Amino acid sequence: MTEEDHLLLNNLKTNTQRLFKGFNVLENQKKLLDEKILSLKHEIKLLEKEKSELSRKNEKLKIATQLLSGNDERKEAKQKIDFLVREIDKCIALLNK
């Protein structure tokens, strides 16, 4: 083997080692990012649930406010309550099938 062959072989070994080190670094980064993705997905689910609960509370507060205010708003609140009761009745009917 010539001196040039030894240099080429050493360069190949060095580059191969650098390549594997880079691969390992990227693989570790991917694992960290995958964990972060899972964490963020979980946080999104919690925030969506909280948003849904707050929307329901807001709707209840609107109805309560309307019931405590003037006649026109009271009529609208009664219509909303009637609608909700009909929806509940539909759900009960579906459960009984």
N, C-alpha and C positions, 0 to 999 in steps of 0.2 A: 504494500500500500504506500502510495506516495504521500509526501507532506501535504499536498493539496487535498488528497482524499481524506486525510486526518482532519484537516480544517473543515472540510465540508461535513464530515460526520459529526464533529463537535458542534458546528452550527446547527445541524439538524437536531441533535440532542437538546441543545439549548432552546431552540425554537419549540420543540415538542414539549419540554418542561414548562415553558412560558404559556403555551397553549393550554395545557392541563391545569395550571394554576389559575389562568383566566377563566377556564370552564368552571372550576370549583367555586371561584368567587361569584360568578354569575348564577350558579346553581344555588348558592346560599342566599343571594339577593332575591332570587325567585321564591324561595321558601318563605323569606320574610314578607315579601309582597303578598303571597298567597294567604299568609296568616292575617295580614292587615286587611285584605279583601274580606275574609270571613268575619273579622271583627266589625268592619264597616257595614257589612250586610246585616249583621245582628243589630247594630245600632240603628240602621234604617228601619228594620222591623219594629223596634221599640218606639221610634219616633212616629212611625205611621200609626201604631196603636194609640199613642198619646194624642196624636192629631185627631183620630177618630173619636176618642173619648171627649176631647175638648169641643169637637163639632157638636156632639150630642148634648153636652152641657150647655153650649151656646144656644142651641135650638130650644132647650127647656127654658132657659132664661128669657128668650124672646117671647115664648108663649106665656110665661108668668108675667112678664112686663105688659104684654097685651091684655091679659086678664085684669090687670090692675089699672089699666088706662081707660080711655073713652069707649063709647059704644061701638063705633066702627071697628076699632082694633079688637074689641072684645068679640065681635062677630067673626072676624078673621081668625082669632085664636080658637074659637069654638069649632070653626070649620077644620082647622088643623088637627084639633083633638079628635073630631069625628073621623077624619081621614086616618089618623093613627089607630083608632079603635077598629076601623074596617080592615086595616092591614093586619092587625093582631088577630082578628077573627079569621081572615084568610089563612094565616099561618097555623092557627089552631085546627082549622078544617083540613089543611094538608097533613098535619100530624095525625089526625084521627083516621086518615085513609089507610 
